[in-house]
């Protein structure tokens, strides 16, 4: 199956996921995330502002703020690259060409080296930590030289045994499902 076909299949699965079941999985995933050493040690956490299909990230943002962590969110740039900008309830935002909310282009990016933990979004995940994203390659480009920890928060409907992996695909360090935290490779 091609990545495009897998994307379509996962989107269909997520669209058919009952709200109560989604909420139940989310709550278990949050609990596991907040218990990890990776979360506890992090001071600067990068994550997306979730869309309808995705795991809701707003409770994670709220928890980070309560714990005094800095939250940074992505902003797309030219050449399918991105950076991250400090996010608060007053951060000026705009809608990108993809229809996503992101910080204004004039705001200063947080240096990659200052980000401790990146919560990487995606559609499908293999047990080895590879992911199929939304097709732009932004995260793979960003993660190519990122030295911190990466993890993904995964609904069981997003798990796939395997799929074609490209040379530029960057595996995630940890996958968190409603059942467990899985280390996908040695910590950096």
FIKEZA-282103 format. One line per field, with one value per atom (N, C-alpha, C): residue number from 1; residue in three letters; x negated, y, z. Coordinates in steps of 0.02 Angstrom, whole numbers, padded with zeros to 5 digits. Layout:
<pts>
seq	NUM;...
type	ALA;...
X	X;...
Y	Y;...
Z	Z;...
</pts>
This chain:
<pts>
seq	1;1;1;2;2;2;3;3;3;4;4;4;5;5;5;6;6;6;7;7;7;8;8;8;9;9;9;10;10;10;11;11;11;12;12;12;13;13;13;14;14;14;15;15;15;16;16;16;17;17;17;18;18;18;19;19;19;20;20;20;21;21;21;22;22;22;23;23;23;24;24;24;25;25;25;26;26;26;27;27;27;28;28;28;29;29;29;30;30;30;31;31;31;32;32;32;33;33;33;34;34;34;35;35;35;36;36;36;37;37;37;38;38;38;39;39;39;40;40;40;41;41;41;42;42;42;43;43;43;44;44;44;45;45;45;46;46;46;47;47;47;48;48;48;49;49;49;50;50;50;51;51;51;52;52;52;53;53;53;54;54;54;55;55;55;56;56;56;57;57;57;58;58;58;59;59;59;60;60;60;61;61;61;62;62;62;63;63;63;64;64;64;65;65;65;66;66;66;67;67;67;68;68;68;69;69;69;70;70;70;71;71;71;72;72;72;73;73;73;74;74;74;75;75;75;76;76;76;77;77;77;78;78;78;79;79;79;80;80;80;81;81;81;82;82;82;83;83;83;84;84;84;85;85;85;86;86;86;87;87;87;88;88;88;89;89;89;90;90;90;91;91;91;92;92;92;93;93;93;94;94;94;95;95;95;96;96;96;97;97;97;98;98;98;99;99;99;100;100;100;101;101;101;102;102;102;103;103;103;104;104;104;105;105;105;106;106;106;107;107;107;108;108;108;109;109;109;110;110;110;111;111;111;112;112;112;113;113;113;114;114;114;115;115;115;116;116;116;117;117;117;118;118;118;119;119;119;120;120;120;121;121;121;122;122;122;123;123;123;124;124;124;125;125;125;126;126;126;127;127;127;128;128;128;129;129;129;130;130;130;131;131;131;132;132;132;133;133;133;134;134;134;135;135;135;136;136;136;137;137;137;138;138;138;139;139;139;140;140;140;141;141;141;142;142;142;143;143;143;144;144;144;145;145;145;146;146;146;147;147;147;148;148;148;149;149;149;150;150;150;151;151;151;152;152;152;153;153;153;154;154;154;155;155;155;156;156;156;157;157;157;158;158;158;159;159;159;160;160;160;161;161;161;162;162;162;163;163;163;164;164;164;165;165;165;166;166;166;167;167;167;168;168;168;169;169;169;170;170;170;171;171;171;172;172;172;173;173;173;174;174;174;175;175;175;176;176;176;177;177;177;178;178;178;179;179;179;180;180;180;181;181;181;182;182;182;183;183;183;184;184;184;185;185;185;186;186;186;187;187;187;188;188;188
type	UNK;UNK;UNK;UNK;UNK;UNK;UNK;UNK;UNK;UNK;UNK;UNK;UNK;UNK;UNK;UNK;UNK;UNK;UNK;UNK;UNK;UNK;UNK;UNK;UNK;UNK;UNK;UNK;UNK;UNK;UNK;UNK;UNK;UNK;UNK;UNK;UNK;UNK;UNK;UNK;UNK;UNK;UNK;UNK;UNK;UNK;UNK;UNK;UNK;UNK;UNK;UNK;UNK;UNK;UNK;UNK;UNK;UNK;UNK;UNK;UNK;UNK;UNK;UNK;UNK;UNK;UNK;UNK;UNK;UNK;UNK;UNK;UNK;UNK;UNK;UNK;UNK;UNK;UNK;UNK;UNK;UNK;UNK;UNK;UNK;UNK;UNK;UNK;UNK;UNK;UNK;UNK;UNK;UNK;UNK;UNK;UNK;UNK;UNK;UNK;UNK;UNK;UNK;UNK;UNK;UNK;UNK;UNK;UNK;UNK;UNK;UNK;UNK;UNK;UNK;UNK;UNK;UNK;UNK;UNK;UNK;UNK;UNK;UNK;UNK;UNK;UNK;UNK;UNK;UNK;UNK;UNK;UNK;UNK;UNK;UNK;UNK;UNK;UNK;UNK;UNK;UNK;UNK;UNK;UNK;UNK;UNK;UNK;UNK;UNK;UNK;UNK;UNK;UNK;UNK;UNK;UNK;UNK;UNK;UNK;UNK;UNK;UNK;UNK;UNK;UNK;UNK;UNK;UNK;UNK;UNK;UNK;UNK;UNK;UNK;UNK;UNK;UNK;UNK;UNK;UNK;UNK;UNK;UNK;UNK;UNK;UNK;UNK;UNK;UNK;UNK;UNK;UNK;UNK;UNK;UNK;UNK;UNK;UNK;UNK;UNK;UNK;UNK;UNK;UNK;UNK;UNK;UNK;UNK;UNK;UNK;UNK;UNK;UNK;UNK;UNK;UNK;UNK;UNK;UNK;UNK;UNK;UNK;UNK;UNK;UNK;UNK;UNK;UNK;UNK;UNK;UNK;UNK;UNK;UNK;UNK;UNK;UNK;UNK;UNK;UNK;UNK;UNK;UNK;UNK;UNK;UNK;UNK;UNK;UNK;UNK;UNK;UNK;UNK;UNK;UNK;UNK;UNK;UNK;UNK;UNK;UNK;UNK;UNK;UNK;UNK;UNK;UNK;UNK;UNK;UNK;UNK;UNK;UNK;UNK;UNK;UNK;UNK;UNK;UNK;UNK;UNK;UNK;UNK;UNK;UNK;UNK;UNK;UNK;UNK;UNK;UNK;UNK;UNK;UNK;UNK;UNK;UNK;UNK;UNK;UNK;UNK;UNK;UNK;UNK;UNK;UNK;UNK;UNK;UNK;UNK;UNK;UNK;UNK;UNK;UNK;UNK;UNK;UNK;UNK;UNK;UNK;UNK;UNK;UNK;UNK;UNK;UNK;UNK;UNK;UNK;UNK;UNK;UNK;UNK;UNK;UNK;UNK;UNK;UNK;UNK;UNK;UNK;UNK;UNK;UNK;UNK;UNK;UNK;UNK;UNK;UNK;UNK;UNK;UNK;UNK;UNK;UNK;UNK;UNK;UNK;UNK;UNK;UNK;UNK;UNK;UNK;UNK;UNK;UNK;UNK;UNK;UNK;UNK;UNK;UNK;UNK;UNK;UNK;UNK;UNK;UNK;UNK;UNK;UNK;UNK;UNK;UNK;UNK;UNK;UNK;UNK;UNK;UNK;UNK;UNK;UNK;UNK;UNK;UNK;UNK;UNK;UNK;UNK;UNK;UNK;UNK;UNK;UNK;UNK;UNK;UNK;UNK;UNK;UNK;UNK;UNK;UNK;UNK;UNK;UNK;UNK;UNK;UNK;UNK;UNK;UNK;UNK;UNK;UNK;UNK;UNK;UNK;UNK;UNK;UNK;UNK;UNK;UNK;UNK;UNK;UNK;UNK;UNK;UNK;UNK;UNK;UNK;UNK;UNK;UNK;UNK;UNK;UNK;UNK;UNK;UNK;UNK;UNK;UNK;UNK;UNK;UNK;UNK;UNK;UNK;UNK;UNK;UNK;UNK;UNK;UNK;UNK;UNK;UNK;UNK;UNK;UNK;UNK;UNK;UNK;UNK;UNK;UNK;UNK;UNK;UNK;UNK;UNK;UNK;UNK;UNK;UNK;UNK;UNK;UNK;UNK;UNK;UNK;UNK;UNK;UNK;UNK;UNK;UNK;UNK;UNK;UNK;UNK;UNK;UNK;UNK;UNK;UNK;UNK;UNK;UNK;UNK;UNK;UNK;UNK;UNK;UNK;UNK;UNK;UNK;UNK;UNK;UNK;UNK;UNK;UNK;UNK;UNK;UNK;UNK;UNK;UNK;UNK;UNK;UNK;UNK;UNK;UNK;UNK;UNK;UNK;UNK;UNK;UNK;UNK;UNK;UNK;UNK;UNK;UNK;UNK;UNK;UNK;UNK;UNK;UNK;UNK;UNK
X	-00042;00000;-00044;-00027;-00066;-00052;-00096;-00086;-00021;-00005;00057;00118;00116;00172;00177;00119;00118;00147;00127;00155;00232;00258;00330;00364;00333;00361;00363;00309;00305;00354;00359;00407;00478;00494;00560;00570;00520;00524;00536;00498;00504;00571;00595;00661;00716;00706;00757;00747;00697;00683;00736;00775;00826;00794;00828;00802;00783;00826;00812;00749;00740;00681;00618;00624;00567;00548;00596;00584;00552;00575;00547;00473;00458;00388;00346;00373;00335;00317;00365;00352;00298;00298;00246;00178;00177;00115;00087;00129;00106;00074;00108;00082;00013;00006;-00059;-00112;-00094;-00141;-00166;-00121;-00140;-00182;-00180;-00219;-00289;-00304;-00369;-00424;-00484;-00543;-00554;-00539;-00548;-00506;-00444;-00401;-00427;-00441;-00462;-00526;-00573;-00637;-00633;-00583;-00580;-00561;-00592;-00575;-00542;-00562;-00532;-00503;-00437;-00400;-00371;-00386;-00359;-00301;-00246;-00189;-00145;-00099;-00054;00010;00045;00112;00156;00187;00220;00279;00289;00346;00397;00454;00510;00491;00456;00439;00388;00347;00289;00307;00261;00267;00267;00312;00319;00258;00222;00161;00172;00230;00241;00233;00254;00240;00165;00127;00054;00024;00048;00024;00040;00101;00122;00078;00065;00024;-00047;-00074;-00142;-00145;-00097;-00097;-00092;-00049;-00041;-00107;-00146;-00210;-00268;-00253;-00305;-00348;-00325;-00362;-00346;-00393;-00381;-00352;-00299;-00268;-00286;-00308;-00322;-00282;-00258;-00217;-00249;-00234;-00268;-00241;-00288;-00271;-00306;-00268;-00297;-00335;-00386;-00429;-00435;-00474;-00486;-00524;-00522;-00559;-00539;-00476;-00449;-00489;-00509;-00544;-00499;-00516;-00477;-00522;-00497;-00530;-00476;-00495;-00447;-00452;-00394;-00388;-00354;-00377;-00346;-00272;-00231;-00159;-00129;-00085;-00045;00025;00069;00138;00141;00087;00088;00043;00015;-00028;00012;-00011;00026;00019;00076;00078;00108;00094;00124;00139;00179;00195;00148;00114;00067;00103;00065;00095;00126;00107;00136;00199;00218;00276;00261;00197;00177;00162;00175;00158;00084;00047;-00023;-00044;-00100;-00122;-00140;-00132;-00149;-00222;-00234;-00302;-00352;-00328;-00373;-00399;-00371;-00393;-00459;-00498;-00563;-00556;-00592;-00591;-00634;-00616;-00656;-00709;-00773;-00825;-00810;-00822;-00810;-00845;-00904;-00944;-00912;-00865;-00832;-00770;-00748;-00688;-00707;-00679;-00696;-00656;-00593;-00547;-00504;-00501;-00456;-00404;-00341;-00285;-00265;-00283;-00279;-00211;-00174;-00110;-00120;-00067;-00068;-00002;00002;00064;00055;-00001;-00012;-00080;-00086;-00148;-00164;-00228;-00250;-00278;-00284;-00311;-00384;-00418;-00489;-00496;-00440;-00443;-00441;-00432;-00425;-00353;-00343;-00277;-00263;-00200;-00177;-00140;-00166;-00135;-00082;-00072;-00020;-00046;-00110;-00134;-00181;-00195;-00238;-00312;-00329;-00399;-00429;-00388;-00414;-00449;-00416;-00446;-00510;-00511;-00573;-00631;-00618;-00671;-00694;-00646;-00663;-00701;-00680;-00710;-00777;-00794;-00856;-00917;-00921;-00979;-00958;-00899;-00874;-00905;-00930;-00966;-00924;-00865;-00824;-00784;-00734;-00691;-00629;-00608;-00546;-00499;-00435;-00385;-00322;-00281;-00217;-00162;-00104;-00045;00002;00015;00044;00108;00162;00222;00210;00242;00231;00251;00297;00318;00263;00210;00155;00097;00100;00044;00048;-00010;-00015;-00079;-00077;-00136;-00197;-00190;-00246;-00220;-00263;-00247;-00313;-00312;-00374;-00408;-00473;-00512;-00561;-00563;-00609;-00674;-00727;-00791;-00788;-00742;-00737;-00690;-00655;-00609;-00648;-00629;-00662;-00618;-00642;-00600;-00594;-00540;-00525;-00558;-00579;-00611;-00561;-00501;-00452;-00382;-00344;-00274;-00233;-00181;-00137;-00067;-00042;00026;00065;00129;00170;00146;00110;00088;00017;-00028;-00098;-00141;-00201;-00253;-00304;-00320;-00367;-00428;-00487;-00548;-00563;-00573;-00584;-00657;-00700;-00771;-00808;-00873;-00912;-00903;-00902;-00897;-00960;-00951;-01008;-01051
Y	-00059;00000;00063;00113;00175;00218;00267;00313;00351;00369;00406;00363;00300;00254;00245;00239;00232;00294;00353;00416;00415;00397;00396;00347;00288;00237;00261;00292;00316;00374;00419;00475;00447;00396;00365;00334;00298;00268;00321;00376;00428;00464;00474;00505;00462;00396;00349;00332;00360;00347;00383;00344;00376;00426;00481;00534;00508;00466;00440;00397;00357;00314;00357;00409;00454;00486;00511;00545;00497;00436;00386;00373;00364;00354;00415;00475;00536;00541;00528;00534;00486;00424;00376;00398;00425;00449;00508;00555;00612;00588;00541;00516;00484;00443;00412;00464;00512;00565;00603;00625;00667;00628;00562;00520;00504;00520;00502;00548;00521;00561;00615;00600;00647;00710;00700;00757;00794;00757;00787;00828;00805;00839;00899;00901;00952;01020;01071;01140;01176;01156;01185;01128;01131;01077;01104;01070;01089;01042;01071;01031;01074;01040;01076;01096;01143;01159;01110;01064;01007;01027;00985;00990;00937;00938;00894;00820;00794;00723;00703;00749;00734;00730;00701;00702;00775;00793;00862;00883;00934;00954;01009;01039;01094;01074;01014;00994;00988;00970;00964;01034;01080;01150;01178;01168;01194;01164;01099;01065;01093;01103;01130;01199;01242;01309;01305;01261;01254;01233;01193;01168;01215;01273;01323;01307;01263;01246;01299;01307;01350;01306;01328;01293;01329;01291;01320;01282;01319;01290;01304;01261;01268;01325;01348;01398;01376;01372;01350;01407;01386;01433;01410;01445;01425;01359;01327;01264;01208;01207;01154;01147;01203;01204;01236;01228;01259;01276;01319;01333;01335;01348;01350;01417;01441;01506;01496;01534;01530;01547;01506;01512;01527;01577;01592;01610;01623;01640;01707;01746;01811;01813;01756;01755;01774;01823;01841;01784;01762;01705;01727;01685;01694;01625;01623;01559;01547;01489;01473;01453;01443;01421;01351;01314;01247;01251;01312;01320;01308;01307;01296;01362;01365;01424;01420;01474;01476;01547;01553;01620;01664;01729;01776;01768;01782;01775;01823;01877;01927;01908;01857;01837;01799;01804;01771;01697;01657;01584;01566;01511;01483;01439;01447;01404;01330;01290;01218;01187;01210;01183;01195;01241;01257;01214;01177;01136;01067;01049;00985;00927;00939;00885;00908;00868;00882;00826;00845;00798;00802;00749;00748;00721;00759;00735;00688;00653;00609;00575;00535;00497;00423;00394;00322;00312;00260;00246;00172;00156;00087;00074;00011;-00005;00014;00028;00049;00125;00161;00233;00274;00241;00280;00304;00360;00389;00412;00413;00445;00507;00564;00627;00647;00711;00737;00751;00735;00737;00794;00839;00895;00885;00840;00827;00879;00924;00978;00950;00902;00875;00836;00796;00759;00806;00862;00912;00942;00959;00990;00940;00878;00828;00801;00813;00785;00800;00860;00877;00897;00876;00892;00843;00870;00829;00810;00840;00826;00762;00755;00695;00706;00654;00657;00602;00618;00567;00584;00533;00542;00511;00542;00520;00487;00422;00382;00346;00357;00317;00248;00197;00129;00124;00167;00167;00191;00220;00246;00198;00143;00095;00050;00044;00001;-00040;-00103;-00146;-00119;-00105;-00077;-00043;-00003;00032;00053;00075;00094;00152;00143;00195;00224;00290;00325;00341;00356;00372;00435;00481;00544;00539;00482;00474;00468;00507;00508;00473;00419;00385;00426;00416;00449;00407;00440;00405;00363;00391;00357;00364;00310;00312;00301;00342;00334;00320;00261;00242;00242;00226;00223;00169;00119;00063;00069;00102;00099;00153;00161;00202;00154;00162;00117;00156;00132;00162;00131;00172;00148;00145;00178;00175;00201;00196;00219;00294;00317;00389;00423;00484;00523;00546
Z	00000;00000;00000;-00038;-00042;00019;00031;00087;00079;00017;00004;00023;00005;00022;00098;00131;00204;00236;00213;00239;00235;00176;00166;00214;00222;00266;00339;00362;00431;00442;00395;00401;00408;00368;00373;00442;00467;00533;00587;00583;00634;00629;00568;00560;00589;00590;00615;00689;00721;00791;00834;00873;00915;00965;00977;01020;01089;01118;01186;01186;01134;01129;01119;01079;01067;01134;01171;01234;01285;01286;01332;01316;01252;01232;01248;01234;01248;01322;01366;01437;01460;01434;01451;01425;01364;01334;01374;01393;01433;01498;01532;01595;01586;01534;01522;01504;01461;01441;01502;01545;01602;01654;01649;01694;01669;01606;01577;01603;01605;01622;01569;01506;01452;01464;01487;01502;01563;01615;01679;01672;01630;01622;01574;01533;01481;01509;01482;01499;01441;01379;01318;01277;01268;01234;01169;01114;01049;01031;01009;00987;00943;00909;00863;00899;00870;00892;00853;00888;00856;00811;00761;00716;00737;00706;00725;00730;00681;00679;00732;00752;00794;00868;00906;00979;01000;01045;01066;01107;01085;01119;01171;01173;01220;01293;01315;01385;01399;01349;01357;01365;01325;01329;01398;01421;01487;01542;01540;01590;01588;01529;01522;01555;01539;01569;01645;01671;01744;01777;01740;01766;01752;01722;01709;01648;01605;01544;01490;01444;01386;01331;01300;01244;01180;01130;01065;01012;00963;00910;00842;00792;00728;00685;00642;00592;00528;00474;00410;00378;00340;00304;00232;00193;00124;00121;00064;00052;00099;00119;00162;00227;00254;00318;00369;00432;00485;00544;00587;00650;00703;00765;00820;00855;00877;00910;00977;01028;01094;01088;01122;01117;01186;01187;01247;01222;01269;01249;01212;01214;01180;01118;01098;01039;00977;00939;00877;00825;00801;00755;00688;00637;00571;00543;00490;00459;00401;00401;00348;00284;00231;00168;00174;00227;00239;00282;00303;00346;00419;00438;00507;00541;00606;00645;00663;00649;00667;00684;00722;00743;00682;00692;00638;00616;00553;00524;00557;00585;00614;00684;00714;00782;00779;00832;00836;00851;00814;00825;00885;00918;00972;00940;00958;00928;00940;00889;00893;00953;00968;01023;01092;01096;01160;01172;01121;01127;01154;01212;01244;01217;01201;01182;01125;01072;01016;01014;01021;01014;00940;00904;00831;00808;00768;00743;00684;00667;00610;00601;00549;00536;00552;00531;00541;00572;00614;00649;00647;00635;00639;00708;00727;00793;00801;00746;00749;00754;00759;00769;00705;00649;00587;00582;00548;00543;00472;00457;00395;00418;00396;00415;00365;00360;00316;00246;00232;00165;00146;00191;00173;00187;00232;00249;00296;00323;00367;00428;00462;00523;00509;00456;00440;00428;00394;00383;00450;00492;00557;00601;00601;00646;00622;00559;00531;00573;00603;00645;00715;00737;00804;00854;00909;00958;01020;01029;01087;01079;01121;01122;01080;01045;01006;01031;01031;01045;01007;00998;00964;01007;01005;01042;00992;01002;00949;00970;00932;00941;00912;00939;00913;00839;00818;00747;00700;00728;00687;00681;00717;00717;00656;00623;00564;00573;00558;00570;00533;00470;00431;00369;00340;00277;00246;00184;00151;00187;00202;00235;00185;00182;00136;00174;00137;00169;00211;00196;00233;00293;00302;00358;00423;00473;00538;00589;00621;00671;00735;00770;00833;00889;00943;00998;01039;01051;01093;01063;01067;01048;01112;01121;01178;01152;01169;01154;01219;01216;01277;01325;01298;01339;01367;01329;01351;01317;01346;01316;01287;01223;01189;01166;01186;01161;01093;01043;00975;00956;00995;00982;01044;01043;01100;01108;01170;01183;01158;01135;01110;01167
</pts>
